[in-house]
């Protein structure tokens, strides 16, 4: 079993349809999901954070959440960051 988990739920994530944790039978599916989810979050969310997918342990993938360098323009004002 392979697991993908978002390390920290920012306001944008909590208001999204994405799940914080998801399990997969195949490693390739977990790798692809973690990379695609991080990319979608970077494109769709308010730009206050940057999301990076990485394998932290055998079978465990985490999408790290970090402040975007330079602030990334801050909140877009769309109500996602509350």
Helices and strands as residue ranges (DSSP letters): E 2-6, H 11-14, E 21-24, H 27-44, E 49-57, E 60-67, G 69-73
